[in-house]
Amino acid sequence: MSLDKTLKIRLGSSRTRNVLTRGERIARLQEEDRFAPGRSPLGLPKVRVQKALSGKKKKKTAEEGAAAAAAAPAKGKK
């Protein structure tokens, strides 16, 4: 059986995978105390994969921008 090209791990790949291997699922379940030692690895419960947040940055409010601008010159002086 061949491995789907989307599941292959490439160097520099920044995309998150939406499928975990059985070992990765067991490790996550053990962290959450949902997998007991000695249990069968077949029929594992679903494990949510966290997606990395990217893209839009939080906009600064006018007060935060003014405070940052006032603090910037003070840091540069010695």
N, CA, C and O atoms as a Maestro MAE file, in Angstrom:
{
 s_m_m2io_version
 :::
 2.0.0
}

f_m_ct {
 s_m_title
 :::
 protein
 m_atom[312] {
  # First column is atom index #
  i_m_mmod_type
  r_m_x_coord
  r_m_y_coord
  r_m_z_coord
  i_m_residue_number
  s_m_chain_name
  s_m_pdb_residue_name
  s_m_pdb_atom_name
  i_m_atomic_number
  :::
  1 25 0.841 -1.172 0.000 1 A "MET " " N  " 7
  2 3 0.000 0.000 0.000 1 A "MET " " CA " 6
  3 2 0.890 1.240 0.000 1 A "MET " " C  " 6
  4 15 1.838 1.323 0.781 1 A "MET " " O  " 8
  5 25 0.597 2.179 -0.852 2 A "SER " " N  " 7
  6 3 1.432 3.372 -0.948 2 A "SER " " CA " 6
  7 2 0.941 4.449 0.008 2 A "SER " " C  " 6
  8 15 -0.211 4.431 0.443 2 A "SER " " O  " 8
  9 25 1.818 5.376 0.326 3 A "LEU " " N  " 7
  10 3 1.519 6.470 1.229 3 A "LEU " " CA " 6
  11 2 1.084 7.678 0.413 3 A "LEU " " C  " 6
  12 15 1.738 8.043 -0.564 3 A "LEU " " O  " 8
  13 25 -0.021 8.297 0.816 4 A "ASP " " N  " 7
  14 3 -0.517 9.464 0.102 4 A "ASP " " CA " 6
  15 2 0.509 10.590 0.181 4 A "ASP " " C  " 6
  16 15 1.172 10.753 1.205 4 A "ASP " " O  " 8
  17 25 0.642 11.367 -0.893 5 A "LYS " " N  " 7
  18 3 1.673 12.406 -0.944 5 A "LYS " " CA " 6
  19 2 1.428 13.518 0.079 5 A "LYS " " C  " 6
  20 15 2.377 14.209 0.450 5 A "LYS " " O  " 8
  21 25 0.198 13.716 0.544 6 A "THR " " N  " 7
  22 3 -0.077 14.764 1.531 6 A "THR " " CA " 6
  23 2 0.368 14.357 2.923 6 A "THR " " C  " 6
  24 15 0.502 15.211 3.800 6 A "THR " " O  " 8
  25 25 0.601 13.067 3.145 7 A "LEU " " N  " 7
  26 3 1.014 12.594 4.465 7 A "LEU " " CA " 6
  27 2 2.515 12.515 4.623 7 A "LEU " " C  " 6
  28 15 3.004 12.335 5.739 7 A "LEU " " O  " 8
  29 25 3.265 12.645 3.535 8 A "LYS " " N  " 7
  30 3 4.716 12.578 3.605 8 A "LYS " " CA " 6
  31 2 5.255 13.833 4.283 8 A "LYS " " C  " 6
  32 15 4.821 14.948 3.996 8 A "LYS " " O  " 8
  33 25 6.195 13.632 5.176 9 A "ILE " " N  " 7
  34 3 6.801 14.759 5.882 9 A "ILE " " CA " 6
  35 2 7.975 15.254 5.056 9 A "ILE " " C  " 6
  36 15 8.926 14.514 4.805 9 A "ILE " " O  " 8
  37 25 7.904 16.501 4.639 10 A "ARG " " N  " 7
  38 3 8.988 17.105 3.871 10 A "ARG " " CA " 6
  39 2 9.713 18.116 4.744 10 A "ARG " " C  " 6
  40 15 9.119 18.739 5.624 10 A "ARG " " O  " 8
  41 25 10.998 18.269 4.487 11 A "LEU " " N  " 7
  42 3 11.753 19.270 5.226 11 A "LEU " " CA " 6
  43 2 11.234 20.652 4.863 11 A "LEU " " C  " 6
  44 15 11.013 20.952 3.689 11 A "LEU " " O  " 8
  45 25 11.042 21.484 5.860 12 A "GLY " " N  " 7
  46 3 10.576 22.838 5.620 12 A "GLY " " CA " 6
  47 2 9.095 22.936 5.389 12 A "GLY " " C  " 6
  48 15 8.599 24.006 5.035 12 A "GLY " " O  " 8
  49 25 8.379 21.866 5.576 13 A "SER " " N  " 7
  50 3 6.933 21.901 5.382 13 A "SER " " CA " 6
  51 2 6.292 22.644 6.541 13 A "SER " " C  " 6
  52 15 6.479 22.268 7.698 13 A "SER " " O  " 8
  53 25 5.547 23.686 6.247 14 A "SER " " N  " 7
  54 3 4.955 24.491 7.302 14 A "SER " " CA " 6
  55 2 3.478 24.185 7.505 14 A "SER " " C  " 6
  56 15 2.856 24.701 8.434 14 A "SER " " O  " 8
  57 25 2.913 23.348 6.640 15 A "ARG " " N  " 7
  58 3 1.502 23.011 6.779 15 A "ARG " " CA " 6
  59 2 1.297 22.015 7.904 15 A "ARG " " C  " 6
  60 15 2.141 21.150 8.138 15 A "ARG " " O  " 8
  61 25 0.178 22.137 8.597 16 A "THR " " N  " 7
  62 3 -0.138 21.165 9.622 16 A "THR " " CA " 6
  63 2 -0.836 19.978 8.986 16 A "THR " " C  " 6
  64 15 -1.629 20.133 8.058 16 A "THR " " O  " 8
  65 25 -0.539 18.810 9.485 17 A "ARG " " N  " 7
  66 3 -1.184 17.619 8.979 17 A "ARG " " CA " 6
  67 2 -2.505 17.442 9.704 17 A "ARG " " C  " 6
  68 15 -2.609 17.761 10.889 17 A "ARG " " O  " 8
  69 25 -3.506 16.943 9.016 18 A "ASN " " N  " 7
  70 3 -4.788 16.718 9.665 18 A "ASN " " CA " 6
  71 2 -4.978 15.247 10.018 18 A "ASN " " C  " 6
  72 15 -6.056 14.845 10.454 18 A "ASN " " O  " 8
  73 25 -3.929 14.442 9.830 19 A "VAL " " N  " 7
  74 3 -3.970 13.027 10.173 19 A "VAL " " CA " 6
  75 2 -2.744 12.722 11.028 19 A "VAL " " C  " 6
  76 15 -1.623 13.076 10.663 19 A "VAL " " O  " 8
  77 25 -2.959 12.066 12.162 20 A "LEU " " N  " 7
  78 3 -1.859 11.679 13.031 20 A "LEU " " CA " 6
  79 2 -1.611 10.184 12.899 20 A "LEU " " C  " 6
  80 15 -2.528 9.414 12.611 20 A "LEU " " O  " 8
  81 25 -0.364 9.780 13.114 21 A "THR " " N  " 7
  82 3 -0.065 8.360 13.121 21 A "THR " " CA " 6
  83 2 -0.594 7.761 14.423 21 A "THR " " C  " 6
  84 15 -0.928 8.491 15.357 21 A "THR " " O  " 8
  85 25 -0.669 6.453 14.480 22 A "ARG " " N  " 7
  86 3 -1.195 5.800 15.682 22 A "ARG " " CA " 6
  87 2 -0.341 6.152 16.904 22 A "ARG " " C  " 6
  88 15 -0.871 6.389 17.990 22 A "ARG " " O  " 8
  89 25 0.976 6.183 16.723 23 A "GLY " " N  " 7
  90 3 1.867 6.525 17.837 23 A "GLY " " CA " 6
  91 2 1.642 7.948 18.338 23 A "GLY " " C  " 6
  92 15 1.655 8.195 19.544 23 A "GLY " " O  " 8
  93 25 1.437 8.882 17.412 24 A "GLU " " N  " 7
  94 3 1.172 10.272 17.796 24 A "GLU " " CA " 6
  95 2 -0.168 10.395 18.514 24 A "GLU " " C  " 6
  96 15 -0.299 11.159 19.471 24 A "GLU " " O  " 8
  97 25 -1.157 9.643 18.051 25 A "ARG " " N  " 7
  98 3 -2.469 9.675 18.718 25 A "ARG " " CA " 6
  99 2 -2.377 9.116 20.127 25 A "ARG " " C  " 6
  100 15 -2.968 9.669 21.055 25 A "ARG " " O  " 8
  101 25 -1.639 8.023 20.297 26 A "ILE " " N  " 7
  102 3 -1.483 7.433 21.628 26 A "ILE " " CA " 6
  103 2 -0.755 8.396 22.548 26 A "ILE " " C  " 6
  104 15 -1.125 8.531 23.714 26 A "ILE " " O  " 8
  105 25 0.287 9.078 22.041 27 A "ALA " " N  " 7
  106 3 1.034 10.047 22.857 27 A "ALA " " CA " 6
  107 2 0.128 11.187 23.309 27 A "ALA " " C  " 6
  108 15 0.184 11.594 24.469 27 A "ALA " " O  " 8
  109 25 -0.704 11.707 22.410 28 A "ARG " " N  " 7
  110 3 -1.631 12.789 22.776 28 A "ARG " " CA " 6
  111 2 -2.652 12.315 23.805 28 A "ARG " " C  " 6
  112 15 -2.972 13.036 24.749 28 A "ARG " " O  " 8
  113 25 -3.162 11.095 23.617 29 A "LEU " " N  " 7
  114 3 -4.141 10.559 24.557 29 A "LEU " " CA " 6
  115 2 -3.524 10.331 25.934 29 A "LEU " " C  " 6
  116 15 -4.194 10.527 26.948 29 A "LEU " " O  " 8
  117 25 -2.251 9.918 25.984 30 A "GLN " " N  " 7
  118 3 -1.578 9.731 27.268 30 A "GLN " " CA " 6
  119 2 -1.369 11.062 27.974 30 A "GLN " " C  " 6
  120 15 -1.470 11.131 29.199 30 A "GLN " " O  " 8
  121 25 -1.077 12.127 27.219 31 A "GLU " " N  " 7
  122 3 -0.927 13.458 27.811 31 A "GLU " " CA " 6
  123 2 -2.234 13.915 28.445 31 A "GLU " " C  " 6
  124 15 -2.231 14.581 29.480 31 A "GLU " " O  " 8
  125 25 -3.355 13.554 27.816 32 A "GLU " " N  " 7
  126 3 -4.671 13.946 28.303 32 A "GLU " " CA " 6
  127 2 -5.257 12.925 29.277 32 A "GLU " " C  " 6
  128 15 -6.404 13.071 29.699 32 A "GLU " " O  " 8
  129 25 -4.486 11.888 29.643 33 A "ASP " " N  " 7
  130 3 -4.935 10.815 30.540 33 A "ASP " " CA " 6
  131 2 -6.186 10.127 30.023 33 A "ASP " " C  " 6
  132 15 -7.094 9.817 30.794 33 A "ASP " " O  " 8
  133 25 -6.236 9.884 28.707 34 A "ARG " " N  " 7
  134 3 -7.363 9.193 28.097 34 A "ARG " " CA " 6
  135 2 -6.958 7.831 27.548 34 A "ARG " " C  " 6
  136 15 -7.774 7.154 26.922 34 A "ARG " " O  " 8
  137 25 -5.702 7.415 27.772 35 A "PHE " " N  " 7
  138 3 -5.219 6.129 27.280 35 A "PHE " " CA " 6
  139 2 -4.500 5.421 28.420 35 A "PHE " " C  " 6
  140 15 -3.504 5.920 28.943 35 A "PHE " " O  " 8
  141 25 -5.012 4.256 28.801 36 A "ALA " " N  " 7
  142 3 -4.420 3.498 29.897 36 A "ALA " " CA " 6
  143 2 -3.373 2.534 29.352 36 A "ALA " " C  " 6
  144 15 -3.558 1.970 28.274 36 A "ALA " " O  " 8
  145 25 -2.274 2.336 30.083 37 A "PRO " " N  " 7
  146 3 -1.277 1.358 29.654 37 A "PRO " " CA " 6
  147 2 -1.908 -0.036 29.590 37 A "PRO " " C  " 6
  148 15 -2.733 -0.399 30.428 37 A "PRO " " O  " 8
  149 25 -1.507 -0.796 28.590 38 A "GLY " " N  " 7
  150 3 -2.048 -2.136 28.428 38 A "GLY " " CA " 6
  151 2 -3.322 -2.183 27.604 38 A "GLY " " C  " 6
  152 15 -3.824 -3.269 27.313 38 A "GLY " " O  " 8
  153 25 -3.846 -1.051 27.229 39 A "ARG " " N  " 7
  154 3 -5.052 -0.987 26.424 39 A "ARG " " CA " 6
  155 2 -4.706 -1.293 24.966 39 A "ARG " " C  " 6
  156 15 -3.581 -1.055 24.529 39 A "ARG " " O  " 8
  157 25 -5.655 -1.810 24.232 40 A "SER " " N  " 7
  158 3 -5.436 -2.130 22.828 40 A "SER " " CA " 6
  159 2 -5.311 -0.839 22.020 40 A "SER " " C  " 6
  160 15 -6.082 0.098 22.227 40 A "SER " " O  " 8
  161 25 -4.339 -0.783 21.095 41 A "PRO " " N  " 7
  162 3 -4.194 0.422 20.266 41 A "PRO " " CA " 6
  163 2 -5.219 0.502 19.142 41 A "PRO " " C  " 6
  164 15 -5.221 1.465 18.375 41 A "PRO " " O  " 8
  165 25 -6.075 -0.480 19.037 42 A "LEU " " N  " 7
  166 3 -7.108 -0.466 18.007 42 A "LEU " " CA " 6
  167 2 -8.359 0.227 18.540 42 A "LEU " " C  " 6
  168 15 -8.679 0.104 19.722 42 A "LEU " " O  " 8
  169 25 -9.055 0.939 17.694 43 A "GLY " " N  " 7
  170 3 -10.285 1.616 18.093 43 A "GLY " " CA " 6
  171 2 -10.042 2.817 18.986 43 A "GLY " " C  " 6
  172 15 -10.786 3.045 19.940 43 A "GLY " " O  " 8
  173 25 -9.009 3.584 18.685 44 A "LEU " " N  " 7
  174 3 -8.688 4.756 19.504 44 A "LEU " " CA " 6
  175 2 -9.733 5.850 19.306 44 A "LEU " " C  " 6
  176 15 -10.305 5.975 18.223 44 A "LEU " " O  " 8
  177 25 -9.985 6.648 20.355 45 A "PRO " " N  " 7
  178 3 -10.900 7.774 20.173 45 A "PRO " " CA " 6
  179 2 -10.264 8.857 19.310 45 A "PRO " " C  " 6
  180 15 -9.049 8.871 19.110 45 A "PRO " " O  " 8
  181 25 -11.089 9.757 18.805 46 A "LYS " " N  " 7
  182 3 -10.598 10.831 17.955 46 A "LYS " " CA " 6
  183 2 -9.741 11.798 18.766 46 A "LYS " " C  " 6
  184 15 -9.968 12.017 19.956 46 A "LYS " " O  " 8
  185 25 -8.754 12.366 18.088 47 A "VAL " " N  " 7
  186 3 -7.860 13.349 18.707 47 A "VAL " " CA " 6
  187 2 -7.877 14.583 17.831 47 A "VAL " " C  " 6
  188 15 -7.615 14.500 16.631 47 A "VAL " " O  " 8
  189 25 -8.182 15.724 18.418 48 A "ARG " " N  " 7
  190 3 -8.238 16.970 17.663 48 A "ARG " " CA " 6
  191 2 -6.835 17.461 17.363 48 A "ARG " " C  " 6
  192 15 -5.962 17.437 18.230 48 A "ARG " " O  " 8
  193 25 -6.624 17.902 16.142 49 A "VAL " " N  " 7
  194 3 -5.336 18.447 15.723 49 A "VAL " " CA " 6
  195 2 -5.458 19.965 15.751 49 A "VAL " " C  " 6
  196 15 -6.329 20.532 15.091 49 A "VAL " " O  " 8
  197 25 -4.589 20.626 16.514 50 A "GLN " " N  " 7
  198 3 -4.599 22.072 16.613 50 A "GLN " " CA " 6
  199 2 -3.985 22.675 15.367 50 A "GLN " " C  " 6
  200 15 -2.876 22.312 14.976 50 A "GLN " " O  " 8
  201 25 -4.692 23.580 14.753 51 A "LYS " " N  " 7
  202 3 -4.163 24.273 13.585 51 A "LYS " " CA " 6
  203 2 -3.380 25.489 14.034 51 A "LYS " " C  " 6
  204 15 -3.773 26.175 14.978 51 A "LYS " " O  " 8
  205 25 -2.275 25.758 13.362 52 A "ALA " " N  " 7
  206 3 -1.453 26.918 13.690 52 A "ALA " " CA " 6
  207 2 -2.166 28.183 13.227 52 A "ALA " " C  " 6
  208 15 -2.697 28.242 12.117 52 A "ALA " " O  " 8
  209 25 -2.170 29.178 14.082 53 A "LEU " " N  " 7
  210 3 -2.781 30.445 13.725 53 A "LEU " " CA " 6
  211 2 -1.789 31.268 12.928 53 A "LEU " " C  " 6
  212 15 -0.621 31.377 13.301 53 A "LEU " " O  " 8
  213 25 -2.243 31.838 11.853 54 A "SER " " N  " 7
  214 3 -1.375 32.682 11.052 54 A "SER " " CA " 6
  215 2 -2.217 33.723 10.350 54 A "SER " " C  " 6
  216 15 -3.441 33.620 10.276 54 A "SER " " O  " 8
  217 25 -1.539 34.713 9.842 55 A "GLY " " N  " 7
  218 3 -2.260 35.703 9.053 55 A "GLY " " CA " 6
  219 2 -2.433 37.012 9.782 55 A "GLY " " C  " 6
  220 15 -1.457 37.692 10.096 55 A "GLY " " O  " 8
  221 25 -3.666 37.363 10.051 56 A "LYS " " N  " 7
  222 3 -3.989 38.681 10.569 56 A "LYS " " CA " 6
  223 2 -3.397 38.920 11.951 56 A "LYS " " C  " 6
  224 15 -3.463 38.066 12.835 56 A "LYS " " O  " 8
  225 25 -2.816 40.108 12.112 57 A "LYS " " N  " 7
  226 3 -2.296 40.507 13.404 57 A "LYS " " CA " 6
  227 2 -3.330 41.393 14.089 57 A "LYS " " C  " 6
  228 15 -4.169 42.014 13.438 57 A "LYS " " O  " 8
  229 25 -3.252 41.436 15.393 58 A "LYS " " N  " 7
  230 3 -4.174 42.238 16.167 58 A "LYS " " CA " 6
  231 2 -3.817 43.708 16.000 58 A "LYS " " C  " 6
  232 15 -2.657 44.089 16.156 58 A "LYS " " O  " 8
  233 25 -4.808 44.530 15.685 59 A "LYS " " N  " 7
  234 3 -4.559 45.963 15.513 59 A "LYS " " CA " 6
  235 2 -4.380 46.635 16.867 59 A "LYS " " C  " 6
  236 15 -5.049 46.297 17.844 59 A "LYS " " O  " 8
  237 25 -3.458 47.595 16.900 60 A "LYS " " N  " 7
  238 3 -3.231 48.353 18.124 60 A "LYS " " CA " 6
  239 2 -4.285 49.440 18.238 60 A "LYS " " C  " 6
  240 15 -4.715 50.020 17.241 60 A "LYS " " O  " 8
  241 25 -4.692 49.704 19.468 61 A "THR " " N  " 7
  242 3 -5.616 50.808 19.691 61 A "THR " " CA " 6
  243 2 -4.824 52.102 19.719 61 A "THR " " C  " 6
  244 15 -3.594 52.069 19.762 61 A "THR " " O  " 8
  245 25 -5.484 53.206 19.698 62 A "ALA " " N  " 7
  246 3 -4.815 54.512 19.696 62 A "ALA " " CA " 6
  247 2 -4.007 54.708 20.975 62 A "ALA " " C  " 6
  248 15 -2.921 55.287 20.936 62 A "ALA " " O  " 8
  249 25 -4.525 54.231 22.111 63 A "GLU " " N  " 7
  250 3 -3.823 54.398 23.386 63 A "GLU " " CA " 6
  251 2 -2.541 53.562 23.415 63 A "GLU " " C  " 6
  252 15 -1.505 54.034 23.883 63 A "GLU " " O  " 8
  253 25 -2.604 52.330 22.921 64 A "GLU " " N  " 7
  254 3 -1.424 51.470 22.908 64 A "GLU " " CA " 6
  255 2 -0.361 52.023 21.969 64 A "GLU " " C  " 6
  256 15 0.830 51.966 22.274 64 A "GLU " " O  " 8
  257 25 -0.786 52.559 20.826 65 A "GLY " " N  " 7
  258 3 0.158 53.134 19.871 65 A "GLY " " CA " 6
  259 2 0.867 54.348 20.436 65 A "GLY " " C  " 6
  260 15 2.071 54.509 20.236 65 A "GLY " " O  " 8
  261 25 0.135 55.214 21.147 66 A "ALA " " N  " 7
  262 3 0.730 56.402 21.752 66 A "ALA " " CA " 6
  263 2 1.701 56.014 22.868 66 A "ALA " " C  " 6
  264 15 2.759 56.627 23.009 66 A "ALA " " O  " 8
  265 25 1.350 55.011 23.650 67 A "ALA " " N  " 7
  266 3 2.223 54.558 24.735 67 A "ALA " " CA " 6
  267 2 3.503 53.946 24.175 67 A "ALA " " C  " 6
  268 15 4.584 54.167 24.721 67 A "ALA " " O  " 8
  269 25 3.391 53.181 23.095 68 A "ALA " " N  " 7
  270 3 4.573 52.570 22.478 68 A "ALA " " CA " 6
  271 2 5.478 53.630 21.858 68 A "ALA " " C  " 6
  272 15 6.701 53.519 21.937 68 A "ALA " " O  " 8
  273 25 4.887 54.662 21.238 69 A "ALA " " N  " 7
  274 3 5.671 55.730 20.620 69 A "ALA " " CA " 6
  275 2 6.404 56.544 21.688 69 A "ALA " " C  " 6
  276 15 7.536 56.974 21.465 69 A "ALA " " O  " 8
  277 25 5.778 56.758 22.834 70 A "ALA " " N  " 7
  278 3 6.405 57.503 23.918 70 A "ALA " " CA " 6
  279 2 7.526 56.718 24.561 70 A "ALA " " C  " 6
  280 15 8.513 57.304 25.004 70 A "ALA " " O  " 8
  281 25 7.397 55.414 24.622 71 A "ALA " " N  " 7
  282 3 8.407 54.570 25.267 71 A "ALA " " CA " 6
  283 2 9.610 54.330 24.362 71 A "ALA " " C  " 6
  284 15 10.711 54.101 24.863 71 A "ALA " " O  " 8
  285 25 9.435 54.376 23.065 72 A "ALA " " N  " 7
  286 3 10.526 54.082 22.123 72 A "ALA " " CA " 6
  287 2 11.691 55.041 22.250 72 A "ALA " " C  " 6
  288 15 12.821 54.556 22.310 72 A "ALA " " O  " 8
  289 25 11.526 56.371 22.298 73 A "PRO " " N  " 7
  290 3 12.678 57.266 22.428 73 A "PRO " " CA " 6
  291 2 13.393 57.111 23.758 73 A "PRO " " C  " 6
  292 15 14.608 57.295 23.830 73 A "PRO " " O  " 8
  293 25 12.663 56.776 24.811 74 A "ALA " " N  " 7
  294 3 13.272 56.639 26.129 74 A "ALA " " CA " 6
  295 2 14.218 55.434 26.167 74 A "ALA " " C  " 6
  296 15 15.212 55.467 26.892 74 A "ALA " " O  " 8
  297 25 13.941 54.399 25.422 75 A "LYS " " N  " 7
  298 3 14.790 53.224 25.413 75 A "LYS " " CA " 6
  299 2 16.118 53.480 24.708 75 A "LYS " " C  " 6
  300 15 17.133 52.894 25.083 75 A "LYS " " O  " 8
  301 25 16.129 54.336 23.704 76 A "GLY " " N  " 7
  302 3 17.323 54.589 22.909 76 A "GLY " " CA " 6
  303 2 18.369 55.421 23.619 76 A "GLY " " C  " 6
  304 15 19.548 55.312 23.285 76 A "GLY " " O  " 8
  305 25 17.995 56.248 24.583 77 A "LYS " " N  " 7
  306 3 18.934 57.129 25.282 77 A "LYS " " CA " 6
  307 2 19.663 56.383 26.378 77 A "LYS " " C  " 6
  308 15 19.090 55.513 27.033 77 A "LYS " " O  " 8
  309 25 20.933 56.725 26.578 78 A "LYS " " N  " 7
  310 3 21.726 56.110 27.651 78 A "LYS " " CA " 6
  311 2 22.205 57.149 28.622 78 A "LYS " " C  " 6
  312 15 22.888 56.820 29.591 78 A "LYS " " O  " 8
  :::
 }
 m_bond[311] {
  # First column is bond index #
  i_m_from
  i_m_to
  i_m_order
  :::
  1 1 2 1
  2 2 3 1
  3 3 4 2
  4 3 5 1
  5 5 6 1
  6 6 7 1
  7 7 8 2
  8 7 9 1
  9 9 10 1
  10 10 11 1
  11 11 12 2
  12 11 13 1
  13 13 14 1
  14 14 15 1
  15 15 16 2
  16 15 17 1
  17 17 18 1
  18 18 19 1
  19 19 20 2
  20 19 21 1
  21 21 22 1
  22 22 23 1
  23 23 24 2
  24 23 25 1
  25 25 26 1
  26 26 27 1
  27 27 28 2
  28 27 29 1
  29 29 30 1
  30 30 31 1
  31 31 32 2
  32 31 33 1
  33 33 34 1
  34 34 35 1
  35 35 36 2
  36 35 37 1
  37 37 38 1
  38 38 39 1
  39 39 40 2
  40 39 41 1
  41 41 42 1
  42 42 43 1
  43 43 44 2
  44 43 45 1
  45 45 46 1
  46 46 47 1
  47 47 48 2
  48 47 49 1
  49 49 50 1
  50 50 51 1
  51 51 52 2
  52 51 53 1
  53 53 54 1
  54 54 55 1
  55 55 56 2
  56 55 57 1
  57 57 58 1
  58 58 59 1
  59 59 60 2
  60 59 61 1
  61 61 62 1
  62 62 63 1
  63 63 64 2
  64 63 65 1
  65 65 66 1
  66 66 67 1
  67 67 68 2
  68 67 69 1
  69 69 70 1
  70 70 71 1
  71 71 72 2
  72 71 73 1
  73 73 74 1
  74 74 75 1
  75 75 76 2
  76 75 77 1
  77 77 78 1
  78 78 79 1
  79 79 80 2
  80 79 81 1
  81 81 82 1
  82 82 83 1
  83 83 84 2
  84 83 85 1
  85 85 86 1
  86 86 87 1
  87 87 88 2
  88 87 89 1
  89 89 90 1
  90 90 91 1
  91 91 92 2
  92 91 93 1
  93 93 94 1
  94 94 95 1
  95 95 96 2
  96 95 97 1
  97 97 98 1
  98 98 99 1
  99 99 100 2
  100 99 101 1
  101 101 102 1
  102 102 103 1
  103 103 104 2
  104 103 105 1
  105 105 106 1
  106 106 107 1
  107 107 108 2
  108 107 109 1
  109 109 110 1
  110 110 111 1
  111 111 112 2
  112 111 113 1
  113 113 114 1
  114 114 115 1
  115 115 116 2
  116 115 117 1
  117 117 118 1
  118 118 119 1
  119 119 120 2
  120 119 121 1
  121 121 122 1
  122 122 123 1
  123 123 124 2
  124 123 125 1
  125 125 126 1
  126 126 127 1
  127 127 128 2
  128 127 129 1
  129 129 130 1
  130 130 131 1
  131 131 132 2
  132 131 133 1
  133 133 134 1
  134 134 135 1
  135 135 136 2
  136 135 137 1
  137 137 138 1
  138 138 139 1
  139 139 140 2
  140 139 141 1
  141 141 142 1
  142 142 143 1
  143 143 144 2
  144 143 145 1
  145 145 146 1
  146 146 147 1
  147 147 148 2
  148 147 149 1
  149 149 150 1
  150 150 151 1
  151 151 152 2
  152 151 153 1
  153 153 154 1
  154 154 155 1
  155 155 156 2
  156 155 157 1
  157 157 158 1
  158 158 159 1
  159 159 160 2
  160 159 161 1
  161 161 162 1
  162 162 163 1
  163 163 164 2
  164 163 165 1
  165 165 166 1
  166 166 167 1
  167 167 168 2
  168 167 169 1
  169 169 170 1
  170 170 171 1
  171 171 172 2
  172 171 173 1
  173 173 174 1
  174 174 175 1
  175 175 176 2
  176 175 177 1
  177 177 178 1
  178 178 179 1
  179 179 180 2
  180 179 181 1
  181 181 182 1
  182 182 183 1
  183 183 184 2
  184 183 185 1
  185 185 186 1
  186 186 187 1
  187 187 188 2
  188 187 189 1
  189 189 190 1
  190 190 191 1
  191 191 192 2
  192 191 193 1
  193 193 194 1
  194 194 195 1
  195 195 196 2
  196 195 197 1
  197 197 198 1
  198 198 199 1
  199 199 200 2
  200 199 201 1
  201 201 202 1
  202 202 203 1
  203 203 204 2
  204 203 205 1
  205 205 206 1
  206 206 207 1
  207 207 208 2
  208 207 209 1
  209 209 210 1
  210 210 211 1
  211 211 212 2
  212 211 213 1
  213 213 214 1
  214 214 215 1
  215 215 216 2
  216 215 217 1
  217 217 218 1
  218 218 219 1
  219 219 220 2
  220 219 221 1
  221 221 222 1
  222 222 223 1
  223 223 224 2
  224 223 225 1
  225 225 226 1
  226 226 227 1
  227 227 228 2
  228 227 229 1
  229 229 230 1
  230 230 231 1
  231 231 232 2
  232 231 233 1
  233 233 234 1
  234 234 235 1
  235 235 236 2
  236 235 237 1
  237 237 238 1
  238 238 239 1
  239 239 240 2
  240 239 241 1
  241 241 242 1
  242 242 243 1
  243 243 244 2
  244 243 245 1
  245 245 246 1
  246 246 247 1
  247 247 248 2
  248 247 249 1
  249 249 250 1
  250 250 251 1
  251 251 252 2
  252 251 253 1
  253 253 254 1
  254 254 255 1
  255 255 256 2
  256 255 257 1
  257 257 258 1
  258 258 259 1
  259 259 260 2
  260 259 261 1
  261 261 262 1
  262 262 263 1
  263 263 264 2
  264 263 265 1
  265 265 266 1
  266 266 267 1
  267 267 268 2
  268 267 269 1
  269 269 270 1
  270 270 271 1
  271 271 272 2
  272 271 273 1
  273 273 274 1
  274 274 275 1
  275 275 276 2
  276 275 277 1
  277 277 278 1
  278 278 279 1
  279 279 280 2
  280 279 281 1
  281 281 282 1
  282 282 283 1
  283 283 284 2
  284 283 285 1
  285 285 286 1
  286 286 287 1
  287 287 288 2
  288 287 289 1
  289 289 290 1
  290 290 291 1
  291 291 292 2
  292 291 293 1
  293 293 294 1
  294 294 295 1
  295 295 296 2
  296 295 297 1
  297 297 298 1
  298 298 299 1
  299 299 300 2
  300 299 301 1
  301 301 302 1
  302 302 303 1
  303 303 304 2
  304 303 305 1
  305 305 306 1
  306 306 307 1
  307 307 308 2
  308 307 309 1
  309 309 310 1
  310 310 311 1
  311 311 312 2
  :::
 }
}
